Amino acid sequence: MITEAPKKSIVVLGNGISGITTARLLRKQTEESLTVISEETPYFFSRTALMYVYMGHLQFEHTQPYEADFWKKNKIDLVQKRVIQLDAEKQQLVFEDQSTLHYDRLVLACGSVPNRFGWPGQDLDAVQGLYHKKDLDSLEKWSDTIEEATVVGGGLIGIELVEMLHSRGKKVHFFVRESSFWNTVLPPEESEMINQHILAHGIDLQLETQLGSIEGDASGRVCAVRTSFGNFYRSQFVGLAVGVSPNVDFLKGSGLELGKGILVNRYLETNLPNVYAVGDCAEQREPHPGRRAIEAVWYTGRMMGETLAQTLAGNKTAYQPGPWFNSAKFFDIEYQTYGQVSNAPDAKKEDQFYWQHPLKNCALRLSFHPKTLQLLGGHSLGIRLRHAFFDEWIRKRSSVNEVVKRIDTAFFDPEFSENYSSQIQNAWELKKSKIAFRL
Ligand SMILES: Cc1cc2nc3c(=O)[nH]c(=O)nc-3n(C[C@H](O)[C@H](O)[C@H](O)COP(=O)(O)OP(=O)(O)OC[C@H]3O[C@@H](n4cnc5c(N)ncnc54)[C@H](O)[C@@H]3O)c2cc1C
């Protein structure tokens, strides 16, 4: 580990997907000195795989895609320390131990932090989020002494935490503020399918329920929670999964322009010379149409890293995220989404076609322009689709009619996923007859 980088150095703060992608791709194109800093772990690991480590499907080492000597071989210096300040005037970072590191160019890739909303008892032992490796370690530490647990927050990380605890036989109370699971994103049919799936696993799903307070025992560990209505649940563990925010507090006062995140232009440049930001911590000053200013997901972090590596190597490149896509898993149901699929579409701007298997947890929804029939997006539950096909259809603004005709090409090989294209095509014929009068 070094703390003093030679002159003409590029320093990357953060060894997550965005920082590591920047550093790795940059190394292929430049001989400049490269240093990556992270307080969390010595080496890059896949944050999205943390749940599988807890559930025993993987060892933590398997979440690290590069051998330990990869970094030395590629002349990327790693520093495992906490940065407490950016001194932009002196072009240096200040560490917790007051040592400093000079940079010529700096990439801020410092990720997110889990939200907390000041609940009474939120700092008790065994109350935590799931973000960092230390959260996994701490959950592991408490696990043997958990009988009942409460997870607060009906989003993607909340349901992962529920599944993790359930996999070890814990009774789980799942507090979801909304009237149906993730209905701020999922349309009613899909949301209801997931509600039923959660309940079928024996989870105590509490909809329209908010956390009121967390109560501790004499040792300072959580022993119960109360909802905002005063209902009482025994809990020896509380998982707080109420979203994340860009990790920027330590950058305040540095001269960096901050919104919720670090404000960047299309080239991922901040307002400070030679300082860039990528990944969860970056906030686009001018988001691309239909996209959010902050997108805290894995693949956008990687794309920003790929883009910035080009710019830093001398080939100035604008960030072009292309059509939105994401994937997740709700217990056994895989979810993939492409482009725009609204949970409550504006009929003038978006029509939708929905197919659901009569017996299985499988569904497909396609959204399209009501007049032109151009595909706007699509998502699936329980069906594995090929990303490249949807990406191309959305980019080319293909007609939904053509898309349904060719939907079989977007299914994965039958050995991975059953092919429901003929049922989908039949259902589309019905829908088509209903919209024919508009065409
Ligand atoms: C449990 C979980 C599951 C997820 N699942 C999915 C999924 O299925 N699909 C998906 O698209 N996304 C998923 N995400 C989101 C995705 O993992 C993040 O968007 C992505 O990891 C962010 O990458 P990043 O490089 O921007 O930041 P991070 O991965 O957060 O990396 C930032 C690094 O910087 C370090 N750092 C920050 N500040 C300092 C400092 N002051 N000093 C030193 N080091 C510092 C941090 O310790 C951290 O290691 C998931 C996230 C979590 C937590």
The ligand as a MOL file (V3000), in Angstrom:
LIG
                    3D

  0  0  0     0  0            999 V3000
M  V30 BEGIN CTAB
M  V30 COUNTS 53 58 0 0 0
M  V30 BEGIN ATOM
M  V30 1 C -27.4700 -5.3540 -1.4560 0
M  V30 2 C -27.4220 -4.6470 -2.7700 0
M  V30 3 C -27.9140 -5.2750 -3.8970 0
M  V30 4 C -27.9110 -4.6210 -5.1170 0
M  V30 5 N -28.3990 -5.2570 -6.2120 0
M  V30 6 C -28.3700 -4.6490 -7.4090 0
M  V30 7 C -28.8400 -5.2990 -8.5860 0
M  V30 8 O -29.3030 -6.4350 -8.5280 0
M  V30 9 N -28.7680 -4.6330 -9.7880 0
M  V30 10 C -28.2570 -3.3710 -9.8520 0
M  V30 11 O -28.2100 -2.8000 -10.9460 0
M  V30 12 N -27.7990 -2.7220 -8.7650 0
M  V30 13 C -27.8430 -3.3200 -7.5520 0
M  V30 14 N -27.3820 -2.6670 -6.4540 0
M  V30 15 C -26.8280 -1.3160 -6.6130 0
M  V30 16 C -25.3740 -1.3940 -7.0970 0
M  V30 17 O -24.6860 -2.3550 -6.3340 0
M  V30 18 C -24.7230 -0.0290 -6.9710 0
M  V30 19 O -25.4040 0.8450 -7.8640 0
M  V30 20 C -23.2540 -0.0510 -7.3490 0
M  V30 21 O -22.5410 -1.0070 -6.6060 0
M  V30 22 C -22.6280 1.3210 -7.1130 0
M  V30 23 O -21.3050 1.2790 -7.5310 0
M  V30 24 P -20.3380 2.5130 -7.2960 0
M  V30 25 O -19.0350 2.1310 -7.9010 0
M  V30 26 O -20.9690 3.7620 -7.7550 0
M  V30 27 O -20.2280 2.6580 -5.7020 0
M  V30 28 P -19.9110 1.6120 -4.5430 0
M  V30 29 O -20.0540 0.2090 -4.9890 0
M  V30 30 O -20.6880 2.0490 -3.3720 0
M  V30 31 O -18.3630 1.8480 -4.2510 0
M  V30 32 C -17.9010 3.0020 -3.6080 0
M  V30 33 C -16.6870 2.6450 -2.7760 0
M  V30 34 O -16.0800 3.8530 -2.3410 0
M  V30 35 C -15.6680 3.7020 -1.0200 0
M  V30 36 N -15.6580 5.0090 -0.3590 0
M  V30 37 C -16.6750 5.8820 -0.3000 0
M  V30 38 N -16.3370 6.9660 0.4110 0
M  V30 39 C -15.0570 6.7680 0.8010 0
M  V30 40 C -14.1600 7.5390 1.5700 0
M  V30 41 N -14.4960 8.7270 2.0820 0
M  V30 42 N -12.9260 7.0320 1.7910 0
M  V30 43 C -12.5640 5.8280 1.2820 0
M  V30 44 N -13.3940 5.0560 0.5600 0
M  V30 45 C -14.6200 5.5150 0.3090 0
M  V30 46 C -16.7450 2.8280 -0.4040 0
M  V30 47 O -16.2850 2.2140 0.7650 0
M  V30 48 C -17.0440 1.8580 -1.5290 0
M  V30 49 O -16.2210 0.7390 -1.4400 0
M  V30 50 C -27.3810 -3.2970 -5.2150 0
M  V30 51 C -26.8710 -2.6800 -4.0840 0
M  V30 52 C -26.8940 -3.3350 -2.8780 0
M  V30 53 C -26.3350 -2.6360 -1.6660 0
M  V30 END ATOM
M  V30 BEGIN BOND
M  V30 1 1 1 2
M  V30 2 1 2 3
M  V30 3 2 2 52
M  V30 4 2 3 4
M  V30 5 1 4 5
M  V30 6 1 4 50
M  V30 7 2 5 6
M  V30 8 1 6 7
M  V30 9 1 6 13
M  V30 10 2 7 8
M  V30 11 1 7 9
M  V30 12 1 9 10
M  V30 13 2 10 11
M  V30 14 1 10 12
M  V30 15 2 12 13
M  V30 16 1 13 14
M  V30 17 1 14 15
M  V30 18 1 14 50
M  V30 19 1 15 16
M  V30 20 1 16 17
M  V30 21 1 16 18
M  V30 22 1 18 19
M  V30 23 1 18 20
M  V30 24 1 20 21
M  V30 25 1 20 22
M  V30 26 1 22 23
M  V30 27 1 23 24
M  V30 28 2 24 25
M  V30 29 1 24 26
M  V30 30 1 24 27
M  V30 31 1 27 28
M  V30 32 2 28 29
M  V30 33 1 28 30
M  V30 34 1 28 31
M  V30 35 1 31 32
M  V30 36 1 32 33
M  V30 37 1 33 34
M  V30 38 1 33 48
M  V30 39 1 34 35
M  V30 40 1 35 36
M  V30 41 1 35 46
M  V30 42 1 36 37
M  V30 43 1 36 45
M  V30 44 2 37 38
M  V30 45 1 38 39
M  V30 46 1 39 40
M  V30 47 2 39 45
M  V30 48 1 40 41
M  V30 49 2 40 42
M  V30 50 1 42 43
M  V30 51 2 43 44
M  V30 52 1 44 45
M  V30 53 1 46 47
M  V30 54 1 46 48
M  V30 55 1 48 49
M  V30 56 2 50 51
M  V30 57 1 51 52
M  V30 58 1 52 53
M  V30 END BOND
M  V30 END CTAB
M  END
